[in-house]
Amino acid sequence: MLGVVCRQCVSQLRTLVLLRGGQSLRRRLRLQLARQFHVMSTHRNDDTPPYTGAATVSQHSADSGHTDTLPYTGAAAVSQHSADSGHTDTLPYTGAAAVSQHSADSAHTDTPPYTGAATVSQHSADSGHTDTLPYTGAAAVSQHSADSGRPATVELAEGGEEHERGVAQSVRLTNDNLNEVVQRFCARENVRNAAAEYGLKGPTLTRALHRFSKAVCGSYHPADVGMKEVLVRIISGDGHVDDLFPFFLAFARQRYPMVVGMPQLERISDLAHPSMWFPAARSMKRKIFYHAGPTNSGKTHHALKHFLSAERAVYCAPLRMLAHEICQRSNRKGVPCDLLTGEEFQPASGDPTHHASHLACTVEMTNTDPGFIYDVGVLDEVQMMQDASRGGAWTRAILGLPCRELHVCGQETAVDLVKRIASSTGEEVEIHHYRRLTPLVPLDRSLRGDYTKVRSGDCIITFSRSKIFEVRKSIERFSKQPCAVIYGGLPPATRVQQANLFNSRSSHCNILVATDAIGMGMNLNIRRIVFHDLEKFNGSEIVTLSSQATKQIAGRAGRYGKDHARGEVTTFHQRDLDLMHQLMEAPDSDITTAGLYPTFDQIKLFSSHMPGAALHEILAMFHRMAKLDDLYFLCNVGESTEVAHVLRDVPLDLEDMFTFSHSPVDMGKPWLLRALIKFAMAYSRSQPVDFHRLCRILQLPLPPPTTPEQLATFEDIHETTDLYLWLHMRFPEYFVADEEVRELQVEVQKIIGQSIASRFQRKLRIRPQYQLKSNVKGKLLRVGWPQNTMGKPEKKNGVAARFTVEEAKAMDTNAV
């Protein structure tokens, strides 16, 4: 028997017994703990002669400067140390296992006690040493001396170790036998169960085992004497692969320091009750009104009546363009309304310090602070809470908008989920159902691929930017009618310009070629929707449109109050007609979960238990560990993680890095990504980015575009100015040229609009003042175009390029 075992050793003994029991295990534990006694007793001494055997414990008095009238003889007499050292020991040091009590006497705090020979390396954590591989066995005493700067002479107290030396000389460690041992260890189910008790689970455990295997067999060949002893015993048949577990545990703790705080990480990443994040909303007795119906049913119109009649109200829009429209409508009706988006704040009074009674904002800018309490709140397109990227913004508004009446507008598919969310907050929901105001008729005949069959009032839907211009060219060639175009890459002002051109009765541009960008927030005078394609690229693969998306786009035809009493929908190709009918007739599936996104405060608290980890590592770990109830899912943090990874070498604190990682950046656009890196670098150096520096980043001036590919560069420039204004809203003291940038945006929008209208056949002029503002002298236009900036990502081995800070510097000699 091991005798009386101190409480600090119990957890380690349980782990080892869990792995493998038996007489041989107890013998090895007795030997390991006896060795550890010698190691621990040398922590505060010069280690010149090691403390070998129980009777020689009295040597402590000589090393520590104490005078021991009676030598420390026998295990029980060790407690005499308390009398000599001034300690009061309620329990004597009894048995070899109780040596770990040394940590209490020596002022160490050993969360996991020093138990088992292999875990002696934990001393490194307490004493400030860094141990690449743990110290194990009696040979570890000398290693301690090396770390502490003291000489050591190691004597083996147990006769059995002479035999071990002989075995070590006869067994040779090779990559083959090491690999075989480690593979057996990694495959043990007991190892995984024991690791789970220390917080090592799932992908983290898999990576830890893989790296441990490489450390033992690969470039980190086991140089530690204790590790070699255990490996030799296993290979010679005198040991068991489970004996490697303490080594693995120490290795994992060094590589994954957050494992020690795993319970805290699990608690912080528990998102099971998000309603409690918003105390202001919970303190109010809110009433929720759900306005449910398809497109063109008047649901938003009815909700806006409550918005305009309230004393204080807020409208939360899915798009900037829609927020602009509601703001303008409110001001025209004599109800002062401010505009707030991620890129701008436009006060109705013109005074930024004076807030109007009404606010139109994008849903991401919704304020849930207690200081902003409204009588009425309107949340539009609530079914977007299922969106994998942006859904968290709608969920946050539903849970946290502090208003007495919350009017939610959306499709029938989200009614049940909103009722369940309201039930979790103890709030009532009143449902108002609406029907479409004009009929929508799926036609039985397609255009059969004939562009001459395109008529005025038609909208041709395709899902590729390049196809937009191909289809428009073909229509204008065969039908002799000019076309307007709308797609997501166009600036919002240009989209509105093209929509007005299509809607105008006096215009000859009565055909529209568009993407699904028209599916939300645009009032268009469309007679017939014609699907040129029913497939789109979702970022990773080509997929068929969902039934819900098909109906959302088709619903744009036959708008109430416009020129057409009914809407029609068909396909351009006959092969797609049957599929279109199936999608239009398919019942919509209810939305079952709403997106959630962690707040910065949660990420900050989470990071405190991951010392030294970068933000992209913190976000990835949070995503893996997050726990939610059946009402919610965790929104995709992949894009933010990618941006944080790209900016990992920029010296930003956690909060600033978190802000930059949420910048509106398309990772597939090199121009935009390079600009973000330069903006972050300038901010980290406390260097303001003025208009002159921005023009250098944008490589202005540029000649007007003469092809759709060159037009994409101007679209990227506009997105970069949007990014600049987005950063100005958050760091106004460093991104200072907001007025000049807004003027530049207007000029870029004009160039884009004129290029589309002229079909790239007419030369355009850029106003000279922008050249003067950018301090460029000489010719008005640049001679050539920069390479690889035509809106398409560069390729490296077939993969879209991802810039680093160094690459961004190398791309431009004028880099910030």
N, C-alpha and C positions, 0 to 999 in steps of 0.2 A: 504493500500500500504506500501511497505517497505521503501519508500522514495528514496533518492539518494543512489545508490549502487556503491561502488567503483569498479574499473576495475578488481582488483584482485579476486573479488567474482563472476564475470560473468560466468566463465567456470563451477564453481561448481553448480551455480544456474541452468545453462542450463542442466547439467547432471541430477539434481534432477527433473527438470520440464520434461525432457525427460522420466524419469522413471514414474512419476505420477504427474498430475496437480490437481488443485482444491483449494477451499477456505481453506480446512483443512491443505493442504500443506503450504499455505502462512502463516497461523497462527503458524504452527510448526516452519517454518523458522524464523519468527519474534522472537519466544521464544528462538530458538537455537542460533541465532545471538546475541541476548541480553545477553545470558549466556556467549557466547564467548567474548563479550566485557569485562565482568568481569574477565574472565580468562586471556585475553591478557594484560589487564592493570596491572596485578599482576606479569608479567614476571620478572621485574627488581626490585621488592620490596620484603619485608619480608612477605607479605601476612598475617600479623597478623590479621587485620580486612580486610575482602574482600571488594572490591569495588562493592557495591550493589546499583543499581539505578543510573540514570544519574547524579543526583545532587551531589552524593558523590564522583564524579570523582576528586574533588579538594583534596581528601585525598592523591592523587598522590604527591602533593607538600610536604606533611609531610613525606611521605615515601622516596621520592627521594631527600629530602634536599632543594627543591626550596621554595621560598617565593612567594605565590600567593596573590597578592593584591585583586584580585577578584576570588572567588571560581569558579571552573569549573562547571557551572550550565547549564544543558540542553545540548542536543547533539551538537548543533552548537558551544557552547562555548568551546568545547574540543580543538578547534584549538588554544586556548590561550596557550596550552602546548608548542606550537612552540616558543612563545615569551619567556616563562620561561626557556625552555631547550636550547635555542639558535638555534633551527631549523627554517627553513623557509618553511612554508607549503603553497604551491600555492593553494591547495584545503583544506578547513578545514575538520576535522573529522566530517562528517555529517551522521547522521543515524547510527543505530546499526551496519549495514553491513560494514561501513567504518572502523570499529575497526582494520581490518586487516592491515590498513596503519601503524599500530604500527611496523610492520616488517621493513618498510623503515626507521622509526625514530630510531629504536633500532639496526640498522646496520645488521639486518638479511636480507638474500636474500631468499625469499620464491618463489621458482619456481612455485609450485602450491600454491596459497594463503591459509591462514587459513580460510576456508569457511565451514560453516556447523558445528554443534557441534561435529560431529564425527571426523572431520579432525583436531581437535585441536592437536591430537597426532603428527601432522607434526612438531610441535614445537620440538619434541624429535630429529628429524633429524637435525634441525638447531642448537640445543643447545648441541648436542653431547650425548643425552640420548638414551637409547635403550628401547623401549616400546614394551613389548610382546603383549599387546592388547591396542588399542588406548584409549586415554582419551576422554570422551564425557560427555556433560552435565555440569551443575554447579558443580556436585560432582568431576569433573576432576580437579578443582582448588586444592583440597587437594592432589590429586595424584601428581600434579606438585610440590607441596611443598615437598612431599616425595622424588621425584627425585632430587630436587635442594638442599635438606638438610635443608629446612626451615619449621617451624611450620605453620599450616594453621587452620583457623577456618572458616567453610563454613556456610554461611547463604543463604537460598533460597529467592531470591528477588521476585519471582512471586508467587502469591497466589495459582496458579494452581498446583504448585509442592507439596503443602500439600496434595492435592487430589491424586497426583501420588504416594506419600508415602503410602497413605492408600491402593491404588490399589496394590502396590508392596507387602504389607503385606498380602493381600487377595489372590494373585496369586502365586502359587508355581511352580518354574521351575523344570521340570523333563526331563529325557532323551527323553521321548516320545514326549512331546510337543515341546521341543527344536528341535528334529529331524524333526518333522512335519513342523516347521517354516522354518528351513534351507533348507529342500527339496523343499518347495514352492519357496524359494528365488532362489535356484540354477536352477530351471526349467524355470524361467522367461526369455523370449526372450529379454525384455527390458534391463535386467541386462547384458546379453551378448553383446548387442549393445553398452551400455554405457562403458563396460569394454574394448571393442575394441578401443574406442577413447583414451584409456590410454595405448595402445599397448598390451593388454592382449587378445590373440587370439589363436584359435586352441588348440593343446595339452597343451600348457602352461596355458591357461584359464581353461581347464578341470582339470588339476592337482591342480591349485590354488583353484578352487571351492571345490574340494574333500578335500584338506587339511584344508580349512576354515571350512568345515562341521565338520571335526574331531576335530578342535580346539574348536568349540563351543559345540559340543555334546559329545566329547570323553574325552581323557585324559586331555585336556586343558579346563576344565569346566569354563564357563565365570565368572571370578572373578571381572572384571571391573564393577564399579557401573554404568557407562554410558551404557555399553552394556546390563546390566540387566534391566535398565530402558526402553530401546528400546524394548527388548524382552518381558517385562511385558506388555507394551502398545500394542504390536502386538498380544500377546496371549489373552489379555483382549478385543480385538476388537477396541481399540482406536488408533492403528497404522497400518501401512502397511509393508509388508515384504521388500518393496523397501527401507525402512529406514535403512536396514542393509548394503546398498551398500557402504557408506563411511567407515564403519568398514572393509568390505571386501577389499576395495581398499587399506587402510592402511596396512592391514594384507598381501596382495599380494606384496606390495612394500617392506615389511620387508623380506619376503621369497624369492622374486625375484627382487633384487636390480637392475638388468639389465633392468627391465621394464622401469625405468626412462629414460634410454638411448636407448630405443627401436628404435627410428628413426635413431640414429647413427648406431646401429647394422644392421638395414635393409639396410642402405646405404653401409656399409662395405661388407656385404654378397651379394651385387648385382654383379653378375659375367656376366652381359649381354654383355660386350665388352672385352673379354680376349685378343684380338689382340693388345690392347693398353698396355698390360703388357710388351711388348718386343720392346722398342724403337729402339734398334740396327737393328733388322730385318725390322722395318717399315721405317727406314731411307735409306734402300737399295732398289734398283730396282731388286728384285729377279724374276727369271724365273723358273717356276715349270714344271717338266717333269714327267708325270705319266706313269710308265711301268706296264701295266695291263695284267694279264693272269693267268691261272691255275698253279698248281705245275708242274714242269718239262717242263716249256715253255721257259726258258732262259731269263726271264725278269731281274733277279738279275745279271746274267752274263753281259748283255748289260749295265746295270747301273754301274757295276764295271769297265767297260772300261773307262768311264768318270772319275771315282775315281782314277784310276792308271795313267791316262794321265794328271791330273791337277797338278798345282804347289803346291797347298795346298788343302787338302781334308779330310773329316771325314766320316766314315761309322758307322751308328747307328744300332746295331744288337738287335734282340729280345732276344737272349740267349748269355750267356758267351761263350759257346762252339763255336758259330758261329763267335763271335768277335775274338776268338783265331784263328780260321781257316783263316779268312780274313787277320788278322795281319801276320800270317805265309806266306800266299800266296803273300802278298805285298812285304815282305822282301825277299822272294825267287826270285822275279822278279826284285830285285835291287831297289825297292822303299822303303826307310826307313819308317817304320810305328810303332808308339807306340801303346801299349795296355792299355786301361783303363776300369776297371770294378768296381763294388762296393767293391770288395775285394782286388784288386791289381792294381798297375801301373808298367808296364814293358816298360821302354824307350828303343828304338831301339839301342841307342848309349851306353846304360849301365849307363849313367849319368842322374840322376833324374832332374838335373837343365837344361838339354838340351832337347828341344822338337823337334821331327822329323816333317817333313812337312806334314805327314799323320798320322791319328789317327783312330784306330778301337776301338769302345767303345760300351757298352750296352746302350740302349736307355735312361735309367734313368740317366745316367752320361753325357748326352748331355749338353754341355756348351752353354748357350745363351748370355753370357756376350759380350759387345762390343769389348773387347780385343781379342776375338777369332773369326776372320773373315776368312772364307774359300772361295775358288773359287768354289768348288763342295761339296755338301753334299748328302749322300745316306741314305735314310730312308727305311728300309726293313720291310716287313709284315705290311703295314700300316693299314690293316683291323683290327689289334689289338686295334685300338683306340676305338673300341666298347666294349673292355673288361671292366667289372665292377670294377676291382681292379687296373689294370695297364694302362688302356686306356689313362689316363691323361698324361703319358710320351710321347706317340705318338702325341697327340694334341699339347703338349708343343713344340715338335720338329718341327711340321709343321708350327706353328705360329711364333716360335722364333729363329729357327736356322739361324744364320747370314752367309749366303752364297749367291753367285751370281747365282748359279744354284742349285736347289734342285731336286734331282731325287728320286721319290717316287715309291716303288715297292709294289704291292699288287694285290688283286683279283679285278675282274670287279665290285664287289658289292660296292666298296668304291669310285668309280670314281665320281659319282654325288656329294657325300658329300665333297670330296676334292675340286671339282670345286666351290661349294657353299662357303666353307671356304676361298678359294682364292679370290672369288668375294668380300667377306667382308673385305679383306685386300687390294683390288685393284690390285691384281696380276694375271698374265696370267697363264693358264695351257695348256700344250701341251700333248695330249694323244697318247701313243704308245701301240697298241694291239698286243698280242702274242698268238699263239696257241700251244697246247701241242706238243712236238717234237716226242713222240712215242704214239701209240694208247693205250687206257685203255679199257679193255673188261670185263664187268660184266658177269660172267658165269651163265649158267642155271642150274647147278648141284652143290649141296653142298657136303661136305665130309661125310654127314650123320652120324656124330658122331664117325667116324672110324679113329683112330690115325694112322693106318697102311697106310692110303692114303696120309699122309703128305710126301712131296717130298723136295729134295734139292732146295734151293732158296725160300722156303715158309717162310712167316712171319705170325705167329699166334698172333692175337690181342686180348688181354683181359684187363680188367680195374681194376683188383684187384691185389695188390702185392702178397697176399697169393696164388691167382690162378696162378700167373706167375710160381711159383715153382711146383705147382700141375700139370699144363699142361706140363711143361718141363719134369717132372718125368714120366708122362704117355707117352709122345712122345718117350723118350729114352728107355722106357720099351718095347713099341710095335714096333717101327720102327728101333730100334737099332742104331739111329743116334744121335750124340751129338748136343746140342743146346746152342746157345748164348742167353743172356737175356739182355734186356734194359728196365728200368723203371725210373720214375722221382726221386726216392729216392737214386739212385746210384750217386756217385760223378761224375762230368763231365769227369774226366780223365778215370774213369772205364767204362763209357758209350762209350767213344772213343775206348778204348781197346776192348770192346765187339763188336763194329761195325767193327773194323779192322779184328777181328777174323772171323766174318761172311763174310766179303767181300773178304778175302784172298782165292785165288784159291788153294793154297797149304794146306790150313787148312781143316780138316775133319769136322769142325763145320759149316755146311751149312744150318742150320735151325735156325731161330730167333723167340724167344717168347718175345713179347714187349707190352707195353701200348701205349697210344697216345703220349708218349714222343718222338716218332719217327716222329710225324707229322710236325715237323718244324726244319730246320737247320741241317739235317743229310743226307748225300749221301750214300745210301745203295743199294746193288746189289740184289734187291728183284724181284723175278719172279712173285709171286702170294701173294696177301694179303688175309688172311683167318680170318674173324671176328668170334672169338669164342663166343663173346657176342656183342649185340648192345645196351646194357644198361650200365650205369655207375652211381656211387654215386657222386653227385655234392657238397657234404659237408653237405647237409641237407636231401636229398631224392634221390631215384633211378629214373633216367630219361633216356629216349631214346635219342640216339645220334641225333644231328641235321643233316640236309642234308649237310650243309657246312662242319661240322666236319668229316662226313663220307667220303666226296669227298677229303678232305685234307689228310686223312690217306690213302685212297685207291690210291691216286696219287703218293705214294711212290713206287709203283710197276712199273717196266719197265723204270728205270732211263736211260736217254739219255747218251750214251757213255759207258754203262755198258754191261753186258753179254746178256741181254735179250732185244730182239727187240720190244716186246710189254709187257704191264702189264696186269695182270688178277686180278679179285677180286671175292670172293665168301664167303660163310659162313661155319662154322663147322657143325651147326645143320640145318636140313632141315626146321625147323619151322621159321627160321630167313630169309630164302632166299627171300621171297616175299617182306618183309619189306626192305631188303637191296636194291632191285631193285627200290622200291619206293623212297628211300632216294637218290639213285644215279641219278634218272631221274627227281627229283623235281627241279624246277627252284629256283635259289638262290634269297633270298630277299635282296634288297639293304640296306646298312647301312644308317640309317637316322640321327644318332646323334653321337657325339664324346665325350669322357670323359674329364672332367676337375677336377683338384685337387687344393685346395687353397694353396697359397704359405705361408711360415712362416711369412712374413711381414704382410699378411692379417690376419693370426691367431693372431699375436701379437697385431695388432691394434684392432681387435675384442675383445681380452681379456681385453684391457684397459677399456672397458665398462662393464665388468663382474668382479668387484673386489671380490677377494677371491675365485673365481671359479677355480677348478682343470682343467687340460688339457682335460681329458675325457669329462667333462661337457661342455667345450668350443667347442670341436669338434662336440659333439652331437647337441648343439644349432646351430652351424654354418650349419650343415647338414640340420637341420629342416628349417632354415630361408633362405637358399641360393636361389637366383633367377637367372635363366638362360634363354637365348633366345632359339629358336627352333633348333639351331644347336648343342647344347651341353646338357649333363647331368652331374650331380655331381657324381664322382666316389665314390665307397663305402669306407667310413672311419671306418667301423665297426672293422676291425682288429687293426688298429692304436688306436682306442678308447679303445678296450679291453686291449691292451698292456699298454696304459697310465693308465687305471684303476688298473691293476695289480701293477704298479709301483707307485701308488698314495702316498704311505707312504715313498717313498725314497725322501729325500730332494734335488731335482734338480730344477734349474731355468727353466723357460718356454722353452727357446731355446734348452737346453740339453734334457729336457723331450720330446720335439717334435722330436728330433733326435732319441732318444732311442725308441720312439713309432713307428718309421718307420724301426726298425731293421728287418732283414729277419728271422722272428720267426714263427714257426708253433705252434699255441696255443694248438693244440691237443697233443703235445709232452712234457711230464713233464720234461724230462731231459733237453731239450733245454730251456724251460721256467725258470727252476730253475737256469740255468747258466746265463741267461739274468738278473735275479734279483740280483745275486751275482756280476755280472759285474757292474750293476748300483750302488749297494751299495758301492763297492770299489771306483768307480769314485766319488761318492758324498762325500767320506771321503778323497779324494785326495790321495788314495793309489794305486800305480801302480800294475797292474796284470801281474806279471812275469810268466815265464814258470812253475816254481815250483807251484805257486798258481793255475795256470790253470790245472795242472795235478791233484791237489787235488779236484778241482771242477769236473773234468772228472772221478774221481775215478780210475785213472790209477796207475799201469798197470792192464790189464784185460786179461784173457785167450782168445785164438782165438775162433771164433764162430764155433759151431758144429751143429747149427740148423738155419733155416731162421729167427727165432725169435731173436736169439742171434746176427745174422748178422745185424738186425735192430738197435741194440745198437751201433754197429760200424758206421752205417750210421748216427745215431744221433750224435756220437762223431765228425764225419766229418762235419756235419752241425754246430756243436758248434764251431769248429775251423774256419769255414767260418764266423760265427757271430763275433768271436774274430778279424779276419782280417778286417771285415767290420767296426768294431769299431776302429781298428788301423788306418784305412784311415781317420777317423774323429777326433780321440783323440790319436795321436801317442805318446804323452808324458805320457799316462797312460796305454796303451796297447802296451807294449814295446818289446814283444818277437816274433815279426813277423817272423824272420828268422827261429827260432826253431819251430814255429808253422807250417810253410810251410814244413819243414822236417818231422814233425809229420804227416801232411796230406799225404805226399807221402807214408809213411809207412802204414798208415791206408788204403789208396787206394790199396796198394799191398795186404794187408790182405784180404780186401773185394774181390778183383779180384781173388786171389788164392782160397778163400773159395767157390766162385761161380764155378770156374773151377774144383775144386776137389769134388764138390757135397757134401761138408762138411764131407768127408770121410777120409781126410788126416789131420794129426796134423801139425799145422804150428808153426813157431817160430817168436817171435818178437825180433828185433835187440836189444841187451842188452843196447846199448848206450842211448836209450830212457828211460830205467829204471834208468840209472845213472843220466841223466839230471833231472829226477823228484825226485832225492834224496831218492829213495826207496832202502833200503838195504835188503838183504836176498834172498828169493825165487824169481825166475824170474817171475812167474805168481801168480796171486791172487788165493786164495783157492776157493772162491765162487763168484757167480754172485750177484750183487745188485738186490733187488726185485723191481718189477714194473718198470723196465727200458728197456723192450724189445720192445720198439717202439709203445706200445699201451698206450693210456691215462688211468690213474687211473679212477675208477668210484666211485662216491659218490651219492648214491640213483639213480643210472642209468644215471648220468650226468657226462661228462668228467670233471676231477678236474681242478680247476683254482687256482694256487698257490698265496698265499700272501707272503709278506716279512717275516712275522713271521714263516710261514710254511717252507719257504726256509731255514731259520736258523735252525729250528728244525730237518730238514731232514739230516743234516750233522753237526757233531760236529766241523768240520774244515771249517764251512761256512765263507765266506769272511766277 
